[in-house]
Amino acid sequence: MLIDRRLLLLTLGLLTMTGRARAQGNLLDRARGALDQLPRTGGGSSSSAMGNLPVGEVASGLKEALRVGSGRVVKQVSSLGGFDRDAAIRIPLPGPLQRARDLMSRVGLSGMADDLQARMNAAAEKASSKAEPIFWKSIESMTLDDALAIYKGPADAATRYFERQMTPPLTKEFTPVVDNALKDAGAVQSFDAMMSRYQALPLAGEVRTNLTEHTVEGGLKGIFHYLAREEASIRQNPAARTTDLLKKVFG
């Protein structure tokens, strides 16, 4: 591949210096296009650079940034009250249960719905502690092209990459944890008690919902919400670059 690049660069130089006929101009355009389409080879020894930094060092800096950011986020959301006390990511009741709460509030029973919501958020906090090794695995499997696209992308490029790559494995990992956590937190019993009182009310309709699925989805949204903020902070805020490599790559 190195020989091909040198040949194309030589062609570009010759055609630029001669400044001949239009046919040569067309060939110049084709040569430029071919050079742009050549695949990049990975590895820290690459001589390509972003500014004055080798591609491999940029990729290493990005991966370190993602490890730092994801670690902070997991620690934050998995702490006590990480979801329930945070209005930005608090998981609300599913739509059908919100409508049930509205009816129950008319007879002073909304506290049962509030209790259920708190238990759901506690389950999400417990499940979130399992996210960090999945983030690290995804970071390690990131290709050089992935890393460069993220580095040159918008402020949430890494977060969107993680959403695409990690939602399926995170959902798989979270589901049994959330399911058990809902039981341990008493959410299932709380739900049954709430439904028993609700269905005894006049005009009570049928409620169909999946607490586990709803809590998993809300938990992932909360994680990615704060991951996007961490990513933007590392890109824009010097104080957030807590290692020498982050300062060098994002400085």
C-alpha positions, -999 to +999 in steps of 0.1 A: +000+000+000+029+023+007+042+018-029+007+027-043+006+059-023+041+070-035+031+062-071+000+083-068+018+111-051+044+111-079+016+112-105+000+141-088+033+160-087+041+154-123+007+164-135+007+195-114+041+207-126+034+201-163+000+220-164-008+204-197-040+196-216-074+190-202-070+152-204-042+155-179-064+175-157-090+147-157-063+123-149-052+145-120-087+145-106-088+107-109-055+103-092-066+125-063-098+105-060-078+072-060-055+085-033-084+096-011-100+061-014-069+041-004-076+023+029-057+034+060-037+008+078-040+008+116-014+007+143+005+031+164+035+032+140+015+049+112+032+080+098-002+097+091-009+125+115-037+147+130-018+180+133+015+170+148+002+138+164+005+103+149-028+086+142-021+059+167-015+084+195-048+102+186-066+068+187-050+060+221-060+094+235-095+090+223-098+055+239-084+069+272-109+097+271-137+072+266-125+050+295-123+080+318-157+094+307-175+061+309-160+053+343-173+086+356-207+081+342-211+046+356-200+057+390-224+086+390-256+068+378-250+036+399-247+055+431-275+057+456-301+080+441-282+082+408-314+080+389-342+088+413-327+120+426-317+133+392-345+150+373-325+148+341-325+110+340-351+099+365-371+071+349-408+079+349-436+053+352-446+038+319-474+056+301-503+033+312-492+035+348-489+073+347-526+074+336-534+050+364-516+073+389-536+103+377-568+084+385-555+072+419-544+107+428-580+117+429-586+094+458-553+100+476-535+069+464-508+085+442-482+076+469-483+040+457-473+050+422-445+072+435-432+043+456-432+021+425-413+047+405-386+050+431-381+012+432-378+011+394-350+038+395-333+019+423-332-012+400-317+009+372-289+021+396-281-015+404-280-026+368-258+003+358-229-010+378-226-038+353-220-014+324-184-005+328-168-038+315-191-037+285-179-001+277-143-012+280-148-042+257-164-019+231-135+006+234-109-021+229-126-034+198-128+000+182-110+002+149-086+030+138-112+044+113-138+044+141-115+063+164-106+089+137-142+094+128-151+100+164-121+123+170-131+145+140-168+142+146-193+163+166-192+167+204-213+136+209-198+114+182-184+088+206-217+086+225-237+080+193-211+053+183-216+036+217-254+038+213-251+019+180-226-007+192-236-012+228-273-010+231-278-047+222-252-061+246-262-037+273-298-046+270-290-083+272-268-077+303-292-053+320-324-073+315-318-101+340-302-077+365-331-052+363-356-081+365-340-094+397-334-058+411-371-050+406-380-080+427-353-073+453-364-036+455-400-046+461-411-031+428-431-062+417-450-063+450-455-025+448-469-029+413-492-057+423-505-037+453-510-006+431-529-025+405-551-041+431-562-007+445-564+008+410-586-018+395-611-014+424-617+022+413-646+032+391-636+038+355-603+020+359-591+007+325-568-022+317-531-017+323-506-035+301-469-027+306-435-044+310-417-029+340-384-046+332-383-035+296-392+001+305-366+003+332-338-011+310-347+014+283-347+043+308-315+031+324-296+031+290-310+066+282-296+079+314-262+064+308-259+078+273-273+112+285-243+117+308-218+100+285-226+127+259-219+154+286-187+138+296-175+136+260-183+172+253-165+182+285-133+164+277-133+179+242-140+215+254-129+218+290-092+216+298-100+209+335-117+176+324-085+163+308-071+145+338-042+127+322-012+138+302-023+119+271-058+136+272-041+170+275-019+163+246-045+149+222-074+173+231-053+203+241 
